[in-house]
């Protein structure tokens, strides 16, 4: 199971009079990542370089720095820490001394990596949507089992035999939920 950030994080690094501010946040979509960029980018800074990873999707930007010296090292920091659903923006205020390509890679990648290393993390939970059929006599039991499994009821539809509920539950809890429903209702409630 992968991890993402539990909250926003920041880290500041000074390299030969240039200041680098790395800011990271958990994001669930490219639009959310770019909204974070819009919120934290400093128009008065020399560069606002960034990268995000959301599953198989990723993007990065050198924002005017030499190609491959900022965005890619930031993305490598995200991947190197095994994180997903993360956006990192590293803002640079130029201090008058050129760092060279290697110095830029170390500064951008290092600021991003340290920001992510110290950031609070949480496990990424993959949710699975299921349909559960239960008779009226088992409704109370089914609701208790769903709550114990950490399942969220999305909606329910009643008919003459009972109810069909649409629920979201963590992928790794599906087997446990199936067993609990079977055992607590004598196999009357079922996942469809």
C-alpha positions as CSV (number, residue, x, y, z in Angstrom):
1,X,0.0,0.0,0.0
2,X,1.4,3.4,-0.9
3,X,1.5,6.5,1.1
4,X,0.6,10.2,0.7
5,X,0.9,13.2,2.8
6,X,-1.4,13.7,5.8
7,X,-1.0,17.5,5.6
8,X,0.9,20.2,3.9
9,X,4.6,20.6,4.6
10,X,7.3,23.1,3.9
11,X,11.1,23.2,4.1
12,X,13.6,26.1,3.4
13,X,17.1,25.6,2.1
14,X,19.8,28.2,1.5
15,X,22.4,27.4,-1.2
16,X,25.1,30.1,-2.0
17,X,22.8,33.0,-1.3
18,X,19.8,31.5,-3.2
19,X,16.8,30.6,-1.1
20,X,14.7,27.5,-1.9
21,X,11.3,27.0,-0.4
22,X,9.8,23.6,-0.9
23,X,6.1,23.2,-0.2
24,X,4.2,19.9,-0.6
25,X,0.6,18.9,-0.3
26,X,-1.6,15.8,-0.8
27,X,-3.6,16.1,-4.1
28,X,-6.2,13.8,-5.7
29,X,-6.3,15.2,-9.3
30,X,-4.1,17.2,-11.7
31,X,-6.6,20.1,-11.3
32,X,-6.1,20.1,-7.5
33,X,-2.3,20.0,-8.0
34,X,-2.3,23.0,-10.3
35,X,-4.7,24.9,-7.9
36,X,-2.1,24.3,-5.1
37,X,0.6,25.7,-7.5
38,X,-1.5,28.8,-8.1
39,X,-2.0,29.2,-4.3
40,X,1.7,29.0,-3.3
41,X,3.7,30.2,-6.3
42,X,5.3,33.6,-5.6
43,X,5.2,35.8,-8.7
44,X,8.1,37.8,-7.2
45,X,10.4,34.8,-7.0
46,X,12.9,33.9,-9.7
47,X,11.4,30.4,-10.3
48,X,8.4,28.3,-9.1
49,X,9.4,24.8,-10.2
50,X,7.1,21.8,-9.5
51,X,6.2,18.2,-9.9
52,X,3.3,16.0,-9.1
53,X,2.6,12.2,-9.0
54,X,-1.0,10.9,-9.0
55,X,-0.9,7.2,-9.7
56,X,0.4,6.7,-13.3
57,X,0.0,10.4,-14.0
58,X,2.8,12.9,-13.4
59,X,4.0,16.2,-14.6
60,X,6.8,18.6,-13.8
61,X,8.1,22.0,-14.8
62,X,11.5,23.7,-14.7
63,X,9.8,27.1,-14.9
64,X,12.7,28.7,-16.8
65,X,15.6,26.8,-15.1
66,X,17.8,24.8,-17.5
67,X,15.9,21.7,-18.8
68,X,15.9,18.8,-16.4
69,X,17.5,20.7,-13.5
70,X,14.4,21.3,-11.3
71,X,11.1,19.5,-12.2
72,X,12.6,16.1,-12.8
73,X,14.7,16.1,-9.5
74,X,11.5,17.2,-7.6
75,X,9.6,14.3,-9.2
76,X,12.5,11.9,-8.4
77,X,12.2,13.1,-4.8
78,X,8.5,12.2,-4.7
79,X,9.1,8.8,-6.3
80,X,12.2,8.1,-4.2
81,X,10.1,8.5,-1.0
82,X,7.5,6.1,-2.4
83,X,4.7,8.7,-2.3
84,X,1.6,9.1,-4.4
85,X,-1.0,11.8,-4.8
86,X,1.5,14.5,-3.9
87,X,2.4,17.9,-5.4
88,X,5.6,19.7,-4.6
89,X,6.4,23.3,-5.5
90,X,10.0,24.6,-5.0
91,X,10.3,28.3,-5.2
92,X,13.7,29.9,-5.7
93,X,14.8,33.4,-5.0
94,X,18.1,33.9,-6.9
95,X,21.0,35.1,-4.7
96,X,23.4,36.3,-7.3
97,X,25.7,33.2,-7.6
98,X,25.0,30.7,-10.4
99,X,24.9,27.1,-9.1
100,X,25.4,25.2,-12.4
101,X,23.3,22.3,-13.6
102,X,24.5,19.9,-10.9
103,X,24.0,22.5,-8.2
104,X,20.5,23.2,-9.3
105,X,19.6,19.4,-9.4
106,X,21.0,19.0,-5.9
107,X,19.2,22.1,-4.5
108,X,15.8,21.5,-6.1
109,X,15.9,17.7,-5.5
110,X,17.4,18.1,-2.0
111,X,14.8,20.7,-0.9
112,X,11.9,18.6,-2.2
113,X,13.3,15.4,-0.6
114,X,13.9,17.0,2.8
115,X,10.4,18.6,2.7
116,X,8.8,15.2,2.0
117,X,11.1,13.3,4.5
118,X,9.8,15.4,7.4
119,X,6.2,15.7,6.2
120,X,3.4,13.8,8.1
121,X,2.2,10.8,6.1
122,X,-0.8,8.6,5.9
123,X,-1.5,5.3,4.0
124,X,-3.3,5.5,0.7
125,X,-6.5,3.5,0.9
126,X,-8.1,2.2,-2.3
127,X,-11.8,2.2,-2.0
128,X,-14.0,-0.4,-3.7
129,X,-17.7,0.1,-4.3
130,X,-20.0,-2.8,-3.5
131,X,-23.7,-3.6,-3.5
132,X,-25.1,-5.4,-0.5
133,X,-28.5,-7.1,-0.5
134,X,-30.2,-7.7,2.9
135,X,-33.7,-8.6,4.1
136,X,-35.6,-6.3,6.5
137,X,-34.9,-8.6,9.4
138,X,-31.1,-8.1,9.0
139,X,-31.0,-4.3,8.5
140,X,-29.7,-3.5,12.0
141,X,-27.1,-6.2,11.9
142,X,-25.9,-5.2,8.4
143,X,-25.6,-1.6,9.5
144,X,-23.5,-2.6,12.5
145,X,-21.2,-4.9,10.3
146,X,-20.7,-2.1,7.8
147,X,-19.8,0.4,10.5
148,X,-17.3,-2.2,12.1
149,X,-15.7,-2.7,8.6
150,X,-15.3,1.1,8.1
151,X,-17.7,1.0,5.1
152,X,-19.5,4.1,4.0
153,X,-23.1,3.8,2.9
154,X,-23.5,5.7,-0.4
155,X,-27.2,5.0,-1.0
156,X,-29.9,2.4,-0.5
157,X,-33.0,1.2,-2.4
158,X,-35.8,-0.7,-0.8
159,X,-38.0,-3.3,-2.5
160,X,-40.4,-6.0,-1.3
161,X,-37.6,-8.3,-0.2
162,X,-35.5,-5.7,1.7
163,X,-32.7,-3.4,0.7
164,X,-29.9,-3.1,-1.7
165,X,-27.2,-0.7,-0.4
166,X,-24.3,0.8,-2.4
167,X,-21.3,1.0,-0.1
168,X,-17.6,2.1,-0.3
169,X,-15.1,0.1,1.7
170,X,-11.3,-0.2,1.7
171,X,-10.1,-2.8,-0.8
172,X,-8.3,-4.8,1.9
173,X,-11.4,-5.0,4.1
174,X,-13.7,-6.6,1.4
175,X,-12.9,-10.2,2.4
176,X,-13.5,-9.4,6.1
177,X,-16.8,-7.6,5.3
178,X,-18.0,-10.6,3.3
179,X,-17.2,-13.0,6.2
180,X,-18.8,-10.8,8.8
181,X,-22.0,-10.4,6.7
182,X,-22.2,-14.2,6.2
183,X,-21.6,-15.1,9.8
184,X,-23.8,-12.4,11.4
185,X,-26.8,-13.0,9.1
186,X,-26.5,-16.7,8.6
187,X,-25.6,-16.1,5.0
188,X,-28.8,-14.1,4.3
189,X,-27.1,-10.8,3.5
190,X,-24.9,-10.9,0.5
191,X,-22.5,-8.8,-1.5
192,X,-23.8,-8.8,-5.1
